[in-house]
Amino acid sequence: MQLLRTKTVEQSIRDTEEPEHRLRRDLSALDLTVFGVGVIIGTGIFVLTGQVAKEKAGPAVAISFILAAVVCGLAALCYAEFSSTVPVAGSAYTFSYATLGEFPAWIIGWDLILELALGAAVVAVGWSGYAASLLDTIGAPLPAAISHPPGEHGGVVNVPAILLVFAVTILLVTGTKVSSRVNAVVVGIKVAVVFLVIIAGLFFVKGANYKPFIPPEKSTGSVSGGGAPLIQVLFGMPPVAFGWLGIFAAVAVVFFAYIGFDVVATAAEEARNPQRDVPIGLIGSLIVTAVLYAVVSLVVVGMQNYKQLSADAPLADAFRSVGHPGFATIISIGAVAGLTTVVLILLLGQSRVFFAMSRDGLLPPWLATVHPRFGTPYRSTILMGAVVAVLSGFIPLAKLAELVNIGTLFAFCLVSVGVVVLRRTRPDLHRAFRAPFVPVVPALAMLGCLFVMLNLPLETWLRFVAWMVLGTVLYLAYGYRHSRVGLARTPAATPADPLSGTSPIDPVG
């Protein structure tokens, strides 16, 4: 039962006031909303729209984006309640520690390390590709050896990706408020590009391209081996394209366009008024991005027949098809700006999770030191920046990218369960924001996430299980023995209730 020892909400909040661990509260509701928009709008809006329309949903891809936003919105309501109740860095890790216990919290923290670090590295590689393309357009091409991932197109080391990660790391160390201002400027640029593409594209929309809006359903055939979706392996259900089943299958793909909004919750400890600002940031950013995704997808399928859309650069190719190739450069600028903020915010979230786990003793405590001048967890930020730089510069990441998705979905499931548990075990806690219709909303959020997880390939599940096994070994070797909650409880003490987290001895900081 010691594996399920919990850290009380009160103790988590007290830890935030320790001088050596105190983060600056500089972020407003607008800052958090812009963080959410910044991390959600990336290549998904420039690439995923065409790919999913062509292969899964046809012109009805906008419905898939809206349904995916609804699933994320259900999870966001759970995150919002937790963040307003436990306004502490660490997001799902901290929430799980207060409800499910230390070992589940470690597992979700270990999962978030994988999700955020790997996600930042994958996005940095994508940024490098767009940046190289943009430089080539203006007549300053980079050598292939230093502008591509190792082993791809003659690449040896991805220098632009490494430089981006280093620049973002320095920015994060110098202060969260500074980072939020830079983020706001860059997010403004990419949203302006998106609006420009939407307005310009409306002039080339043809009604005939929307017919039929929901194309007739057709089977795409089974996939063999590790690449087969788990739902096919378990239930023998082969993938389906188009029709309503195709729209639902597309949800499993476009869902990933919204991944990252939960990073807003990791910054709760740095919000001026977390009880009010974090729920606004979480839900506000989802609403804004859902509308943008739906409108962009409607415009692109209206400009060009869905069967002819490019799977790699649908917006750029749609403008080329109507005789305006110059917009391809504008779209590349938007993509470069978009991916810059995604890397920034993923690294911010990663360092906060690392910081929270170190402060609790589950990782080396020296990583939880806050910079005396900048008020940021600079050691964990620098360490994770170095790890992401190595991953993005020297490691081929293509086959590992889906681990980001399964890690996020797993976190969503645990947070959904945690909301119900905390409602039952601590009904006395003040909740500035309450998720409606509990336990129905958390149950729907969990079911939606499980559906998306079942559509992931079997090999992704196997890699995820291997990562969790490695995390379990590390927890038993280090975290279990150095946990501050565990060290505060003497062997003679009465065992704590694994759900309430109460103990005769109050865990000290």
Secondary structure, 3 states (H helix, E strand, C coil): CHHHCCCCHHHHHHHCCCHHHCCCCCECHHHHHHHHHHHHCCHHHHHHHHHHHHHHHHHHHHHHHHHHHHHHHHHHHHHHHHHHHCCCCCCHHHHHHHHCCHHHHHHHHHHHHHHHHHHHHHHHHHHHHHHHHHHHHCCCCCCHHHCCCCCCCCCCCCHHHHHHHHHHHHHHHCCHHHHHHHHHHHHHHHHHHHHHHHHHHHCCCCHHHHCCCCCCCEECCCCCHHHCEHHHHHHCCCCEECHHHHHHHHHHHHHHHHCCCCHHHHCHHHECCHHHHHHHHHHHHHHHHHHHHHHHHHHHHHHCCHHHCCCCCHHHHHHHHCCCCCHHHHHHHHHHHHHHHHHHHHHHHHHHHHHHHHHCCCCCHHHHCCCCCCCCCHHHHHHHHHHHHHHHHHCCCHHHCHHHHHHHHHHHHHHHHHHHHHHHHCCCCCCCCCCCCCCHHHHHHHHHHHHHHHCCEHHHHHHHHHHHHHHHHHHHHHHHHHCHHHHCCCCCCCCCCCCCCCCCCCCCC
